[in-house]
Amino acid sequence: MDTMQALLTRRSVRKFTFQVVPDETIEVLLRAAMHAPSARNRQPWHFYVITERDVLRKIPDVHPFAAMTQEASLAVVVCGDETILPDAKRWGIDCAAATQNLLLSAHALGLGAVWCGVYPDPERQREIKNLLKLPDRIHPFSLVPIGFPAEPLPIVDRFLPERIHTNAW
């Protein structure tokens, strides 16, 4: 799949089969995520890969919009490390870029994924942090359930010309 096709056809997948995503594919996904741009190339992220079915089943108890993790093959929690880049405004932007790379690479590999926001919600951050027993310096940014899509999703044209402004200054 070429880049433009991946960008224009990616959709948020919330229904998965229980088919296991191979470890080699997970590594490809993480390599893609780690190739995201970051402030001063500091790469302030950590990726927590959850494949244990018991933990995937517990996630909806701490994240109200993550019921799909119960069917997903895995979930990746993208986190910022305040010791690498102490400014949350900066590591948050960097983690957003890494999350987008993760979503696009999953789609390009024939997988489905959905971005479940964690940051900046303090309660969600705390609950995910407690569930995964994360160190104090690590801050959950996003939760990305990943797996094989259970159903095809239609392509949607999201181009909105009315939101394009030129020479607006």
C-alpha positions as CSV (number, residue, x, y, z in Angstrom):
1,M,0.0,0.0,0.0
2,D,1.5,3.4,-0.9
3,T,1.5,6.3,1.5
4,M,-1.4,8.2,0.0
5,Q,-3.6,5.2,-0.1
6,A,-2.8,4.5,3.5
7,L,-3.6,8.1,4.5
8,L,-6.8,8.3,2.6
9,T,-8.2,4.8,3.5
10,R,-7.3,4.4,7.1
11,R,-10.3,4.0,9.4
12,S,-10.8,3.5,13.1
13,V,-11.4,-0.2,13.6
14,R,-13.4,-1.2,16.7
15,K,-14.3,-4.8,15.9
16,F,-11.6,-7.4,15.7
17,T,-11.3,-11.1,15.2
18,F,-9.3,-13.0,17.8
19,Q,-6.6,-13.9,15.3
20,V,-3.1,-13.4,16.8
21,V,-0.8,-10.7,15.3
22,P,2.6,-12.3,14.9
23,D,5.5,-10.9,17.0
24,E,7.4,-10.0,13.8
25,T,4.5,-7.8,12.7
26,I,4.3,-6.1,16.1
27,E,8.0,-5.3,15.8
28,V,7.3,-3.7,12.4
29,L,4.5,-1.6,13.9
30,L,6.8,-0.4,16.7
31,R,9.6,0.4,14.3
32,A,7.2,2.6,12.4
33,A,6.0,4.3,15.5
34,M,9.6,5.0,16.6
35,H,10.3,6.7,13.3
36,A,7.9,9.5,14.0
37,P,9.3,13.0,14.2
38,S,10.1,14.4,17.7
39,A,11.2,17.6,19.2
40,R,15.0,17.9,18.9
41,N,14.9,14.2,18.0
42,R,14.7,13.3,21.7
43,Q,12.1,10.5,21.1
44,P,10.5,10.8,24.5
45,W,8.4,7.7,24.2
46,H,8.0,4.2,25.6
47,F,5.6,1.6,24.1
48,Y,3.9,-0.9,26.4
49,V,2.6,-3.8,24.4
50,I,-0.3,-5.7,26.0
51,T,-1.0,-9.2,24.6
52,E,-2.2,-10.9,27.8
53,R,-5.9,-11.6,27.4
54,D,-6.6,-10.9,31.1
55,V,-5.1,-7.4,30.9
56,L,-6.9,-6.7,27.6
57,R,-10.2,-7.6,29.3
58,K,-9.5,-5.2,32.3
59,I,-8.8,-2.1,30.2
60,P,-12.5,-1.2,29.7
61,D,-12.8,-1.1,33.5
62,V,-10.3,1.9,33.5
63,H,-11.0,3.4,30.1
64,P,-14.7,4.1,29.2
65,F,-14.2,4.1,25.5
66,A,-11.9,1.0,25.1
67,A,-14.4,-1.9,25.1
68,M,-12.8,-3.1,21.8
69,T,-9.6,-4.2,23.6
70,Q,-11.5,-7.3,24.7
71,E,-11.5,-8.6,21.1
72,A,-8.2,-7.1,20.0
73,S,-5.1,-9.2,19.5
74,L,-3.0,-6.6,21.4
75,A,-3.0,-3.0,22.6
76,V,-0.1,-0.6,22.6
77,V,0.0,2.2,25.2
78,V,2.1,5.0,23.9
79,C,3.7,6.9,26.8
80,G,5.8,10.0,27.4
81,D,8.9,9.9,29.5
82,E,9.3,13.1,31.5
83,T,13.1,12.4,32.0
84,I,13.7,12.5,28.3
85,L,11.6,15.5,27.6
86,P,10.2,17.2,30.7
87,D,7.7,19.5,29.0
88,A,4.3,17.6,28.7
89,K,3.3,20.0,25.8
90,R,6.3,18.7,23.9
91,W,6.3,14.9,24.7
92,G,2.5,15.0,24.0
93,I,3.0,16.2,20.5
94,D,5.8,13.7,19.9
95,C,3.6,10.8,21.3
96,A,0.8,12.0,19.0
97,A,3.1,11.6,16.0
98,A,4.2,8.2,17.1
99,T,0.5,7.1,17.6
100,Q,-0.3,8.3,14.1
101,N,2.6,6.3,12.7
102,L,1.4,3.2,14.6
103,L,-2.2,3.6,13.2
104,L,-0.9,4.1,9.6
105,S,1.5,1.2,9.7
106,A,-1.2,-1.1,11.2
107,H,-3.5,-0.2,8.3
108,A,-0.7,-0.6,5.7
109,L,-0.1,-4.2,7.1
110,G,-3.8,-5.1,6.8
111,L,-4.6,-4.7,10.5
112,G,-7.1,-2.5,12.1
113,A,-6.5,-0.1,15.0
114,V,-8.2,2.7,16.9
115,W,-6.8,5.7,18.9
116,C,-8.2,5.7,22.4
117,G,-7.2,9.0,24.1
118,V,-5.7,8.8,27.5
119,Y,-3.8,12.1,27.9
120,P,-4.7,14.8,29.0
121,D,-7.4,13.1,31.1
122,P,-5.8,12.8,34.6
123,E,-8.2,10.0,35.8
124,R,-7.6,7.9,32.7
125,Q,-3.8,8.4,32.9
126,R,-3.9,7.4,36.6
127,E,-6.0,4.3,35.9
128,I,-3.9,3.1,33.0
129,K,-0.7,3.8,34.9
130,N,-1.9,1.8,37.9
131,L,-3.1,-1.1,35.7
132,L,0.2,-1.4,34.0
133,K,2.3,-0.5,37.1
134,L,4.1,2.2,35.2
135,P,7.0,4.2,36.9
136,D,6.2,7.7,38.1
137,R,8.2,9.3,35.2
138,I,6.2,7.5,32.5
139,H,2.9,9.1,31.4
140,P,0.3,7.3,29.3
141,F,-0.7,9.3,26.2
142,S,-2.7,6.9,24.0
143,L,-4.1,3.4,24.0
144,V,-4.2,1.7,20.6
145,P,-6.1,-1.6,20.3
146,I,-4.8,-3.5,17.3
147,G,-5.9,-6.7,15.5
148,F,-7.4,-8.1,12.3
149,P,-10.6,-6.3,11.4
150,A,-13.8,-8.3,11.9
151,E,-15.5,-6.4,9.1
152,P,-14.6,-4.1,6.2
153,L,-15.3,-0.4,6.6
154,P,-16.3,1.8,3.8
155,I,-14.0,4.5,2.5
156,V,-15.0,7.9,3.6
157,D,-14.0,11.2,1.9
158,R,-13.1,13.6,4.7
159,F,-11.9,16.4,2.5
160,L,-13.6,19.7,3.6
161,P,-12.7,22.5,1.2
162,E,-14.6,25.0,3.3
163,R,-12.0,24.6,6.0
164,I,-9.1,25.6,3.8
165,H,-8.2,29.3,4.0
166,T,-5.5,31.0,2.0
167,N,-4.1,34.5,2.5
168,A,-6.2,34.8,5.6
169,W,-3.7,37.0,7.3
